[in-house]
Amino acid sequence: MNDAPDLKLKELAQAIGALPASLYVLTCEGEYAIVSWVQQAGFVPPMISLALKHGRGVGEKIMAGSPFHLSILPENGMKLAKPFFSSDAPGISAALDLEVLKDAHGYLQCKYVRHTESGDHSIVIAEVLTGKLLGKSEKPHIHLRKDGLKY
C-alpha cells in the first residue's frame, strides 16, 4: 500500500526532515561544500556515498579523480561550519589551506569511484583511503531539518 500520493506536502516535508544526518565540510584542492547526506556504503574496501548538489565546483574536481577530505563536525559544531555557508566569509581562505578542519570530530580521506544522478544532486560513491577520530568531541553533530524538501 502506497500512501505517499495522499500525504500533504507539509507532512511529507516533515517526515523526510526527520531522517537524521550529520554535517561535514568537504574539501578538495581549495574548493569546499557543506554536505550532510553521507552514509557508509561498503566494508571491503571501505566505501561511502554522499549527495552533492549539482553545480558545486568541488564536484568537478572530485569526479575528475582528485582525493577529497570530509571533516566530520563535532556535536554543537555549527560555529565551525558557519564560514563555509558563505563563499566570501572572513577566514575561509585560511581554512581552505587545511585539508582537515583542526577542531573536527574526525575526518575521512576519500577517492571517487562512480556517481549517479538523483534529481538535483549527484550521489557519489567513494573509497575511504584513511580516516581518524580526532578526540575533539565524543559525538558528531546530528542534523535534523524541519522541512525535508529544502536545506
N, C-alpha and C positions, 0 to 999 in steps of 0.2 A: 504494500500500500504506500503510495507516494503522496504525502500531504504538502510537499513543497509548493506546488502551484496555488494552494489555498492559503498559504501564510501571507499575512500582511508584510509589506516591505520593511516596516519598522521592527516587527517581530523577528524577521529573518536577519536583519542587521544586528540586532541584539544577540541573537543566538550565535551568529558567526563571530561576533566580537568577544564572546565568552571563551573562544578557543585560546588557551594560554600560549604565549610566545615569550621570547626573551628579546633583548636588544643587543645589537652588535655594531661595531664600527668596522666596515670592510675597507681595507686599504690595498692599493696596487699601483706602484710606480707614480706616486704623487696624486692619484685620484682616490676618491673615497665615496662611500654611500653608507647611510644608516640602513641596516636590514634587520628584520625581526622574524621572518619566516625561514628558519634554519632547522634542519632535522637530520639526525643520524640516518644513513641510508645503506650501510653495509659494515660488516665486521672485517673481512679479509679480502682485499685490503680495506682499511677503514675509509668509509665514504660518507659524505654529507650531501644533502640537497639544500638549495637556498633559492628563494624567489627574489628576482631583481627586476625592478620596474624598467620597462622599455625606455630608451633614451638616456640612460645613465652612461657617461663616458667610461666609467670604470668597467662596465660590462664588455666593451670592445677589447680592452686590454686583457681581461680575464679570458675571454673566448679566443684570443689570439695566442694563448698559452702562457701568459705571464703568471708566475706564482703570486698568490694573494694571501693576506692575513685577515683573520677575523678576531678582533679584540672583543672578548665576552664582557659585557658591562656588569659591574657588581650590583648587588642589591642596593636600591636607592642611588643608582648611578646616573640619573638623568643629568646632573650637573656636568658630569664627564662627557656626556653625549651632546650637550647643548650647542657647542660651537659647530658641530657637524650638521646641524639642521639648516645652516645658512652658509652659502659659499663665500661670503665676504666677512665672516666673523673674525674679530681680532684673535690672533693666536692660532688660526687654522693652519697657516703655512708652517709654523714651528711644529705643530702636532703631526703634520704630514711628513716631516723629516724622520719620524719614527715609524717602524713597521707595526709595532705593538704599542698601545697606549700604556704608559707606565703604571697607572692606577687601575688597570683592568683586573677583572676577576681571574682571567686566564686568556689564552689565545690558541688559535689553530692556524697553521700554515698549510695552504692547500694548493692543488693544481687542477685546472679544468680538465674534465673528461668528455662531457657532452652536455647538450641542453635541449629543451623542448619548449615550444611556445605555449603559454597558458593565459589567454585573454590579454590583459595589459602588462603582463610580466613574463619573463623567461624563467623557467625552472632549470637551474644549473646543477649538474651533478659534478662533484669534485672529489678527488682523492686527498685525504689528510696525510700530509708528509710528516708533520711534527706538531706538538702542542704541549701545553703545560698550564697547570693552575698556578697562579702567582701568589696565593695566600693573602690577598688584599681584603677578601671578604669570604664569609662562609658560604654565601649563596649568590647565584646570578640574579640579575634583575628579571622579574617576571612582569610581562606587559599584557594587560587586558584592555580591550577597546570597547567603548560604549556603542560604537557603530562599526560593525564588521565590514561595511561596504565602502569605507574610506579610512585614511590614516588617522 
